[in-house]
């Protein structure tokens, strides 16, 4: 159903909705709230400290606006509620001044501080609201929450019918709501029970469908014919013995598992989970070498162009003594050079092609592709994995996924159940442990002195902030504010760069290249540098507002330093002096231990701090929070598949057609 069926959605508003992936009425109704406000008015003397309260108040004074700096203002006035006066402050709302007239009754939404008798408002409204449960949606600039609410309310009046993917057998077994009922209640709940019942239905539906796909792919993979590779094992052993370091036990075990897969006539479909710095690359290179000895080509895909270039250089170093021809296929190649490389790949003159995931869609036709390796597997959903295994390159090619996201084995076996699993926990002993310290922001001088010491040694520094722009309500450090502070601290004498997700990929790559070559000494960034290139001289990671990050995200960020034999440090800057997650970080460098603690300590959020893509982006389910539901969905979907109960269900037959089309 088209969005223009809803009143007040014109072309301009439709474009805004498109920005948050709402293109149809069905998309709008499936755009679930991420939290709720319980709108219940309280008197000011009943308001709890540090809790969002709704207070009816009267304006008692003139309005004062202070412009503190560019794009930052503070509006304040005296208000009264229940015969008690107090000061109201709200940031960056100077435009409200003309509406805040003397004796006007308003609704204040925010937090009251009894000790200071001040109310810091998040919002001020000029019309009374009924006591209700307000759904809160993720927004984009130009869209208000109330606008989404009104559009959803209009959509709910239409004759909509959104497909229900939960089979009747399980709807009945668990007494779940119908899909249409769940949609209505998730947006317009009358009680907490309504929220819980609608969430249960929609979460179970998402996880059941996901696990059905996983289990179906698992069945396909058991029978998938591959290329039985024949290679001289002694030559592989000679290659490993010639390395300048000893393999760890986990690396040796993983290599044996991979080589055994390659010698089988069933296609390899293996995920290697390895902690940051655990040595996954040499495992991948060994697989490439064995594949080369068998007479086949390899494709190695990386998430970014700059990381692809790093892998290219690494492979050249590892394979310098062997007659392997390595090609680098990136977007920055000229058309002429690209076509030349395509011709070489097609003629079998290139043994290994390294590039981004665009390799899947590029015109590269391999003469004899036998192995596909993809770095940072967590970026792939189920459908992407199916595409990679089948349509993308070569149905018979072995597939090896690498991920630097260490997660508990039992968890990995569930969400990546279609893949065989190898784990590399032990790290090479050539690198020094990163020393991690938790520092309160009021003691920032300690951090600045540590930064100065590393700069004197000609080392480089990462600085991480959770935000791009200043958000005064959250009181977090943004990359722009941090740059201003560090420029002042170092008298504008240290080259500092800023990297964040809003930059174009080309701009990111150029910045990282400047950092890699030492032109930039301090790189201030958001979490986009979680997975990035090696900067051997980077010896210090400073993470501001560290309490805002999940454990695994902190661990991935910390892993950007300590990439050489230089002693490296990580400073976790916080205002929270008793944070359990930060204590875990300071006590351990073991990513698998940290992921277990992350599972225990952190309620919600993305999978161990790593955003999924494709059909691993759930609208309402959270793989960690909803783990018990996930396990039940796994059992139910296995039963549904094993007994062929899906036959006759048009929705599931279409899902299988999609997967089989990729095959």
N, C-alpha and C positions, 0 to 999 in steps of 0.2 A: 504494500500500500504506500502511495506517495505521501511525502510530508506535507504537500500542499492541501491535503484533506483537512489539515488542522489550521484553524483560524490563527491569524497573526504570524504565520510562518511564510515570509516572503523570500525572494532570492537572497537578500543580504543575510537574513537569519539562517537560511538553509546552508549557506557557506560556512557560517560559524558552527552549526551542528555537524557539518561534514568534517570539521577539524577534529572533532572527538568521535569520529567514525560512526556518526548517525546519518544514515542515508534514506532510511525508510521508517514507517511507523513501527514496524517490527523491531528495528534497531533501537528506536527510542524506548520501547517498552522493555527491551532487554538491556537497557543501560541502567544497571542497578545502583542504588545508593551505596556509598561506601561506609556511611555511618548515619546516626540519627541524633537529633536534638530532642530531648524531652522538654517541651515548652510548658513549664508550670511556674506561675508567678509566685515570687516570695517577697516578703518585706525585707528591707535592707538589713535589719538586725538578725534575720534568719539565714542570710547568705553565708555559705561556707567558704573559708579561705581556699584559694586555688581551685575553685569549682565554678564552671560556667553557670551563671544565674540570670534569670529574666526578672527585671524589676520595673514596675510602673513608677515613673518619677515626674516631677514638675521642675521646669527650668526656673531658677531663682536669681540668676545674675546675668550680667553681660557676658558675651563669649569672647575669650582671649585666644588668639592664634599666634603661635611662635614659630617662625621659620628658622629651624636650627641649622640646616644646610640645604644644598640643592636636592630637590625631590624628597625632602623630609620636613614635615611640619607637625606641630602638636596643638590640638584644640582642647581647651579646658573651660569649665564653668562649674558653678555651684548648683546642686539639685537637691530636691527633698523627696522623701518617701516616708509615710507613716510618722510624720512630725519629726523626722531626723534629717539633718542636712549633711551633705558630703560632697567631696570634690570629684568631678568626672573628667577623665582624660581619654582622648582617642587620638590615634596617630594617623597622619596622612588623610584626614577628612576635612580639610579647611573649607571645602565647598559646602559643608553642612551648615556653616555659620548663619547664612541668610534664613534658614528654616528653624533655627533654634531660638525662637522669640521668647521673650519674658512670659512666664506663667504657662507656657505651652506644655501639655502632657505628652510624654514620650515613653517609648519602651527601650530600656537599656539592656544590652546583652554583653556580658563580660564577667570579670572577676573583681570581687570586693576584698579589700585589705582592711581588716578591722583595726589593726594597730595604727595604720596611717589614715584611716577613714577616707580612703580613696577608692574609686571604682574605675578600673581600666577597661574601657569598652572595646569589644571587637566590632560591634555594630550598633547603630541607633536607628530605631524605626519610629515612624510618625503615625502609625495606625495600630489600634489594638488587635492583638491576635487571640484567637481562641486557644485555650489550653489543649495542646495536641502533641502528637509525635511528628516531628518534621524530618523528612528524608533529606539527606545532604549528599549532593552529587559532585563528582570531579567536574571542574569548569574550565573554560578557556576565556581569554580576554574578550569582553564584549557580551558575555552570557552571565546572567545572574541565576542564583539557585532558584529563586522564586519563578523565573521564566521557565526553567526546566520543569519545575513542579506543575506549572499551569499547562504546559504542553502535554505532559504525561497525563494530567487529569482529563484533558480533551481527548487524548488517544484512547483512554480507558472507556470513553463513551462510544467509541466506534465498534463496529462488528468485527473485532479482531479474533484471530484464532492462531495462536503460535504453537508450532509443533511440539508435542510432548515426547521426548526421547526415552522416558522411563517406561519399560514394558509393563503391561497391565499386571503381570504376575508379581512384580516388585512394588508397584503402586498399591496393590491390595495387601501384600505381605506386610509392608511398613506403614499402611494407612496414610499414605502421602496425599497431599493436596493435588487437585488437578493443576495442569500448567497454568491455565487461565486464572484460577483462584490464586495461585502462588504469585503470579505477575501483579495482580491487583493488590494483594496484601503486602508485597515487598515495597511497593511504592506508597501505599496509603494504609499503613497499619493503625489499628485502633488500640493495640496493646502490645506489650513485650511478647506475649504468646504468639500473636500474629507474625511478628518478625521471625521468631524462632521456627515456626512451622513453615513459613514461606522459604526461609533460608535453607532449611533441611531438604526440602524438595529440590530446590534449584542447585544446591551443592551436590547432592547425590546424583542428579541428572548429569551434570558436567563430568563428574568423576567416573560415573558408569560408562559414559560414551568414550571418555579417554581410555579407560582400562579395556574396553571392548576392542578399540583399535590396537592397543598394545598387544593384547592376547592374540588378535588375528595376525598381526605381523610376526609374532612369535611362532605361530603355526606355519606361516609361509617360510620363515627363515630356517625352520627345521628341515624343510624339503628343498630349499633353494639350491639348485645346482651351481657349482662354482668351477673354477679352473684348478685342477690338481697340479700344483707347482712341483717341479723337480729341480732340485739344486744340490750341489755338493755341500754337505753340512760342514766338512772340514774347512772349506773356504770361508764360510760364515764364522766359524770358530777362530780362524786366522785373523779375520777382520776385527773381531772382538778382542783378541789377544794383543793386537797392535794398538789398541786405544791407549792414551796416555794416563788412564785412570782405571781403577778396578770398579766393576759393576757392583751395585748393591744386590743383596739377596732377592729383593722384590723385583729389581730390573731383570735379573737372570730368569726368575720364574715367569715374568710377563713375556719375555722374549721367547721362552720355550712354548708358552701357550699360543703365541702368535704364529710361530713357525709350524707348530702342529696343525693349526687351523689352515695355514696356507698349503700344507701337504695333503689336506683332505679334499675330496671332490664336492663337499658341501661349502657353499660360499661363506667366507668369514664375515662375521658381523659383530665386531668386538669393540667394547668401550674400555679405554684405559683411564682410570681415575687416579690422578697423581697430585700430590701436594705441590705447592709453589716450590720450584727449585729441586724437585725430586728426580729429574732426569728423564722426562718422557721423550725428549727429542731423540736421544740416542736409540731408544727403543724403536721409534718410527724409522730412523735411518737404517737400522738393522733389517727391518721389514722391507724397506726399499731395496736394500742391497740383495737380499734373498730373491726378491721379485725380479731384479735385474739379471741375476744368475739364471733364473728360469726363462729368460728371454722375453719378459713383458715390461711394458711401460707403467709408470706410477704417476698419479696426480696427487698433489699435496695442497690442500686449501686452507687458507688462514682467514681470520675475520676482517683484517684490514690490510691495505696495500703495504703499509710500512712494516707490519709484522711478516708479511709474505717476503719482503726484501730481506728481513733478518733471517728467516728460514733458508732463503736462497744462499746467503753468505755462510750460514752454519753448515749446510749440506756440502757446499764447496770445500769447506775445511775438513769435514769428516771423510769425504770421498776423493780428496786431492790425489791419492795414489792409485786411483782406479779410473778406468776408461769410461766413466759414466758422463753422458752429456746432459747438462741441467739447463732447463729453460725457465725464464721468469715472465709470466703473462700478467700484465697489470694494465689498468685503464690509462696510465700515462704514456704507454707505448704509442708511437706514431702508427698511422694506418698501414704504412708500408712495412714497418718492422713487425707489426702484428700479423699481417698476411704472410710474411716470410716465416714467422714462427709457426703459424698454422700449417704451412706447407711441410715444414720439418717434422712437426708432430704427426701429420698424416702419413708421411713417408717413413715413420719409425726412426728418424734420425735423432730424436730427443728421447732420452730414457726417463727423465723426471721433469714434469711440468709443475711449477709452483705458482700459485696465484690466489686471488680471493675467491669467495663462493660464486662469483660471477662466472667462474669456469663452467658451472652447470648450464649456463645459458649462452655461453660464447660459442662461436662457430668452430671450436677445436674438435676435430674428428681424429680420434686416436687410431693408430694402426693396430695396436695390440695391448689394450689397457688391461692390466691385471690387478692393480691395487689403487684404491682411493683412500687417502688419509685426510681427515678434516680436523683441524685444531679448534679448540673451544666448542666441543659438542653441545654444551648446554644451550647454545643459541638455536638449536634445531628442535622443532616440534615433531610429532609423529609423522605428519604428512611430508614434512621436509626430509625426514629420514627415508621415507619410502621413495621419494623423488630421487634422492641421492643414490640409493641402492639400485634403482631400476632405470627409469626413463632418463635420468640426468646424464649418465655416461656409458656404462656398460653393464648389462644385466649380470654378467658372470664375474665381474671384478670383485675381489675381496674388499671389504670396507672396514677401516680402522678409525675409530673416533678417539680423540684425545681431549681430556678436560682437566683443568687445574682447579676444579671445584671439588674439594674433598667432602664427601657426604657419607653418612653411616651406610655400611654394606646392605643391611636389611632394607633400608629406605631406597637405595639405588636399585636393588633387585626388583622392587615394586614399580617405581616410576620409569625405569629403563628395562622393564621385563622382557622386551623383544631383543635385547642385546646380551651377548656373553660379557662377563665383567672381569676385568683385571684391576688390581689396586697396587699402587706403588706408595707405600707409607714411609719406608726408610729413605733418608736423604744421603747423598754423597758427603763424605766427611771432609771434603776440600773447602767447604764454606763455613765461615764462622756464624754462630748463632746471633741473630739480631737481638740487641738489648732493648727491651721495651720499658718505658717509664710512663706512669700516669702523673700528669702535672695539672694542678688547678690553674685556671686562667689568671687568677690574681698573682700567680707566681711566674708570669710569662717571661720575666727577665731571665730565668734559668734556661728557657727554651731559646731565647734570642742569643744568649752567650754560647750555647751549644751550636747554634747555626753559624755563628761567627767563627768558631773553632774549625768547623768543617770547611768553610769558605777559605780560611787561611791555608788549609791543606790542598786547595784547588779541587775540593770535592763538590758535588752538586746535591741539591735539596729538592724534595717534593713537599709541597704544602697543600693540604686538602681541606676544602670547605664543602658543606652540604648544599649550599645555595649559589645561584649565579648573581641574583640581585638581593639587596637588603630587604629583609622582611622584619619590620619592627615588632610585630606581634609575637613572632617566635624568638626574637632576640638572638639570632644566629649570625655568625660571621659569614659574609658572602665573599666570593673571590675578589670582587672589586674593592670592597672595604679592606680586605686583607692586604691587597697590593698597596693601597694607600698607606697602611700602617707599616708595612715592611720597607717601603721606599723611605719613609721617615726614619725608621730604625737604623737603616744602613746608608742614610744621607744620599739617597739616589745614586749610589756608586756601584750597586750590584745589578746586573742585567736580570730582570724578572719578566717572565711570560705568564699569560693567563690562558688556560685551556678549559673548555666546557662543552656540553652537549649541543648547544645552539650554534656552534661553529660548523661550517661545512667541512666535509671529510678532508678536502684538499687543505684547508686552513689548519686542521688538526695535524695532518701529516707534516706540514711545513714547520709547525711549532715543535713537534716531537723531534724532527730532524735537527732543528737548531739546538734543542736540548741535548740530543745525542752527540752533536759535534762540539758541545761545550760553549756555544755562543750565549746560551741562556744558562745562568747559574742556579736560579730558583724558579721552579715551575709551580705556579699556583693552579690548582685544578679542582674540578668536581670529581665524582667517582668514575668518570670516563677513562681514567688511567688504571682502573682495576686490572684490566688485561692490556698489556702494552709491551713495548720493546724493552730490551735490556739496555740499561744505562750503567755501565760498569763503575763509573765514578760517582754514582748516586749513593750516598752513604747515610742520608738522614731523611726520614719521613715524619712530617709533623701533621697530625690530623686534628683540626679544630672541631669543637662540639662533638667529640668522639662518641659521647653517649647517645647520639642520634643514629648511629650506624649499628647494623647487625654484626654479630661476631665474625661471620665468614667474610663480610665485606671488609671489615677491619683487617682481617688476616690477608685477604687478597691485596689490599692496599699496601700493607706492610711488606708484602712480597715483591714490591717494585724496587726495594733496596736490598742490599746484601747479595747482589748478583755477581760479585767477584770475591777476592780474598780480603777486601778492605773491611775492617770492623764497622758494622753499620748499626744505626739506632732508629728507634721509632718512639716519638713522643705523642701521647694521647692527651690532648688539651681539653679540659672539661670544667664545668662548674658543679658537677655532681661528685661529691667526695666519697660516695659510698656505692659505686656502681659495680654490680657483680660481673657484668660482661667485661668491663675494663680490667678487673682483677684477674679474670681468666686469661686475657690477652697478655698481661704483664708476666704471668706465671708460665706460659707455654708457647712454643713455636710449632707445635704439632697440629697441623690442620685437621686431621681426623678427630683428634681429641676435642679440638675447638668446635668442630661441626656437631659433635655429640652434645656439648654443652649448649651450643646455639639452639639445638632441638629442645633441650630442657628449659632454657631460660627465656627464649623469645616467643611471645604468643603468636603474632601474625607476621605478615610481610612476605616477600618473595622467597622462593626456594633458597634458603641459606644466603639471602642477600643478593642472589643472582636473578636478574629478570629473565624469564623465558620468552621465546618468540613463537610466532605461528600459533599452532593449536595447543601450545603449552601456556598460552596466556589465558588464564581463566577469568571469567567475568565476576565470579562470586566465590568460587572455591579457593582455598588456601591449602597448598599441599602439606604444610606443616601443621597448621591449626586443625585441619580436617583429616588428619592421618587415619583415625579410626574409621571414618566414613570411606576413605580411600581403600583401606584393606577390605572392608565389606563389599565395596564396589568391585574390587578385584575378584573376590570369590564369586559374586553374583554373575559378573560378566563372563568368567570362565565357564560357569555352568550354562549360561545362555548360549555361548558359542559351542561348547562340547555337545550339547543336546540339540543343536541346530534349531533352537527355538526362534531364532531371528528370521527364519524362512517364513515369508508371508508378511513380515513387517516392512512396509515400503521404505520407511525412514532408514532402517539399518541396511536394507538391500542397496539403497542409494549410496550410503557411506562406504559399503564394500566396493561398489562400482567405482567410486572415486579412487580408492586405494588400488584396485585392480587396473584402473586406467593408467595409473602411474607405473604399473608393473610391465 
